[in-house]
């Protein structure tokens, strides 16, 4: 029997200044973005605000948790 897939994702604020130059250029004047990571630490998405990060996760049947 296989284990069920972990559907938890972690939402973490990221300062735009900490991102690679090519990503900073796409941030369109934002100071902070939100990264969505799976339980293995793989980044699944990078979005402009917390609400969008949670909506995106839930839309794809993930359970988002905020990380400080």
Helices and strands as residue ranges (DSSP letters): E 8-15, G 16-18, H 21-24, E 32-37, E 43-47, H 50-59, E 63-67
